[in-house]
Amino acid sequence: MKKLLPVLATCLAAAASAAPASSDEPLDPDKAFVPTARLVATAPAAAGTGERHGIDVEYRIEPGYYLYRNRLKFELHPANVLTGPPEFPPGIEVDDPFLGKSAIFRDRVTIHIPFAVSMARPGHYRVRIVAQGCAEDRICYSPFVQEVAVNIPPGYRVMDFPATQAPPAAPRGLPR
């Protein structure tokens, strides 16, 4: 029996250290706020909306957590494709205990980063995101950096003109 006691104590200690963290412990930002990115190229919808070309960054936000809308920043690397300003949904207006009146995102949100060029160089890109969010009524994280990959295939083309406008006519006198 005396020989089994140390073995039993060791087993219990190992089991306790392998147990999941308490649910009171906040998640790491990379687990609480999970971004993904995808290339988008859509044709005009029947309702008359224009084409969308660029990158959609979607966040899956764990229950009990939220992201600040105005604390999200995006950069594309390498920076050889010009992008326009990110297009954010409005979010939920709250009186936040940490930042005052703020717009936040819960559950899921998609932010569109439009391309501002007609041709996007094919290749592998990274979207570098600086974000800030909170665990509800517990803590706010310092701004944190995340990166997601996106691939632009050869031949990907962005339209230079609005979908409701015809392309410019070819100059006269030149072969078509």
C-alpha positions in Angstrom: 0.0 0.0 0.0 2.8 2.4 0.9 4.3 1.8 -2.6 1.1 2.6 -4.3 0.6 5.9 -2.5 3.4 7.8 -4.4 2.2 6.4 -7.7 -1.4 7.4 -7.0 -0.3 10.9 -6.0 1.7 11.3 -9.2 -1.3 10.1 -11.3 -3.6 12.6 -9.6 -1.2 15.4 -10.1 -0.8 14.6 -13.8 -4.6 14.4 -14.2 -5.1 17.8 -12.5 -2.5 19.5 -14.7 -4.1 17.9 -17.9 -7.6 19.2 -16.9 -9.0 22.0 -19.1 -8.6 25.6 -17.7 -11.4 27.0 -15.6 -14.3 28.5 -17.6 -13.6 31.7 -15.6 -10.3 32.1 -17.4 -10.6 34.3 -20.5 -9.6 32.7 -23.8 -6.5 33.8 -25.7 -7.4 36.4 -28.3 -6.6 33.9 -31.1 -9.2 31.5 -29.7 -11.8 34.2 -28.8 -11.6 36.0 -32.1 -10.9 33.8 -35.1 -10.5 35.5 -38.5 -10.6 33.9 -42.0 -10.1 35.5 -45.3 -11.4 34.8 -48.8 -11.1 36.4 -52.2 -14.4 37.7 -53.5 -15.6 38.6 -57.0 -19.3 39.0 -57.5 -21.4 40.1 -60.4 -24.0 42.8 -59.9 -27.1 41.6 -58.1 -30.6 42.1 -59.6 -31.3 44.8 -57.0 -28.7 47.0 -58.8 -25.9 46.7 -56.4 -22.4 46.9 -58.0 -19.7 44.3 -58.2 -17.6 43.5 -55.2 -14.0 42.7 -55.7 -11.5 42.3 -52.9 -11.0 40.3 -49.7 -13.7 39.5 -47.2 -12.3 39.0 -43.6 -14.8 37.1 -41.5 -14.5 36.9 -37.7 -16.0 34.1 -35.7 -16.4 35.6 -32.2 -16.9 33.3 -29.2 -20.0 33.8 -27.0 -19.3 36.3 -24.2 -16.7 38.2 -26.3 -16.8 41.2 -28.6 -14.6 43.2 -31.0 -14.4 47.0 -31.2 -15.4 48.2 -34.7 -13.1 51.2 -34.6 -10.1 49.2 -33.3 -9.8 47.0 -36.4 -7.0 47.9 -38.9 -6.0 45.9 -42.0 -2.9 45.8 -44.1 -2.2 43.5 -47.1 1.3 42.0 -47.4 3.1 42.2 -49.7 1.7 45.7 -50.4 1.7 45.4 -54.2 -2.1 45.5 -54.5 -3.8 48.7 -53.7 -6.9 48.5 -51.5 -9.6 50.9 -50.6 -10.8 51.6 -47.0 -12.4 48.6 -45.3 -16.2 48.4 -45.5 -17.6 47.7 -42.0 -21.1 46.8 -41.1 -22.6 49.3 -38.5 -22.1 47.0 -35.5 -24.0 47.3 -32.2 -23.9 50.6 -30.4 -23.0 50.2 -26.7 -21.9 52.3 -23.8 -18.8 50.3 -23.1 -17.3 50.4 -19.6 -13.8 50.6 -21.1 -14.1 53.0 -24.1 -17.5 54.7 -23.6 -19.8 54.9 -26.6 -18.6 52.3 -29.1 -19.7 50.1 -31.9 -18.9 46.4 -31.3 -19.3 43.1 -33.1 -20.5 39.9 -31.6 -20.8 36.3 -32.9 -19.8 36.8 -36.6 -18.9 39.8 -38.7 -17.6 40.2 -42.3 -15.5 43.2 -43.2 -14.9 43.8 -47.0 -11.5 45.2 -48.1 -12.1 46.4 -51.7 -9.4 46.3 -54.4 -8.6 49.8 -55.8 -6.8 48.5 -58.9 -7.9 46.8 -62.1 -5.4 44.0 -62.0 -4.4 42.2 -58.9 -1.0 40.5 -59.1 -1.4 36.8 -58.6 0.3 35.3 -55.5 0.0 34.4 -51.9 -0.8 37.4 -49.6 -1.3 37.9 -45.9 -3.8 40.2 -44.4 -2.3 41.6 -41.2 -5.0 42.6 -38.7 -4.6 44.7 -35.6 -7.7 44.2 -33.4 -8.9 44.9 -29.9 -11.8 43.2 -28.1 -13.1 42.2 -24.7 -14.4 39.3 -22.6 -17.7 40.5 -21.5 -17.6 42.1 -18.0 -14.1 40.7 -17.4 -11.2 42.0 -19.3 -10.3 44.0 -22.4 -7.3 42.7 -24.4 -4.5 45.0 -25.4 -4.4 45.5 -29.2 -3.3 42.2 -30.8 -2.0 41.2 -34.2 -3.4 38.4 -36.3 -2.7 37.2 -39.9 -4.7 35.3 -42.4 -3.7 34.1 -45.8 -5.4 34.7 -49.1 -4.4 33.5 -52.6 -5.0 35.6 -55.8 -5.0 33.3 -58.8 -3.6 34.2 -62.2 -6.1 36.0 -64.4 -8.1 37.6 -61.5 -9.4 40.9 -62.8 -11.2 43.8 -61.2 -13.5 46.0 -63.2 -12.3 49.6 -63.7 -15.8 51.0 -64.1 -19.1 50.8 -62.2 -21.3 47.9 -63.2 -24.1 50.3 -64.4 -21.7 52.1 -66.7 -20.5 50.8 -70.1 -16.8 50.3 -70.6 -15.1 53.3 -72.3 -15.2 53.2 -76.1 -12.0 52.3 -78.0 -10.3 55.3 -79.5 -11.1 55.9 -83.2 -8.7 54.9 -85.8 -7.3 52.0 -83.9 -8.0 48.4 -84.8 -10.4 46.6 -82.5 
